[in-house]
Amino acid sequence: MMPLTMLGSGETASIKRVGGQNEVKKFLESLGFVTGEEVKVVSENGGSIIVQVKESRVAVSRGIANKIMV
């Protein structure tokens, strides 16, 4: 298990766990970041990571991405 930030562009992995406070977890779940879901890193720039999850592309900060374990 490793944080989402460890994946490179184009890599896909299954979400194992979503950490953080309850508010953060609920927000991420509403975006599709749930255990067992496939997530693909589309691209990275300095402060955020663009990922594809459940047919949607979402930009998340590195801090949040560190809470998503794959």
Secondary structure, DSSP 8 states (H G I E B T S, - for coil): --BGGGS-TT-EEE--EE-S-HHHHHHHHHHT--TT-EEEEEEE-SSEEEEEETTEEEEEEHHHHTTEE-
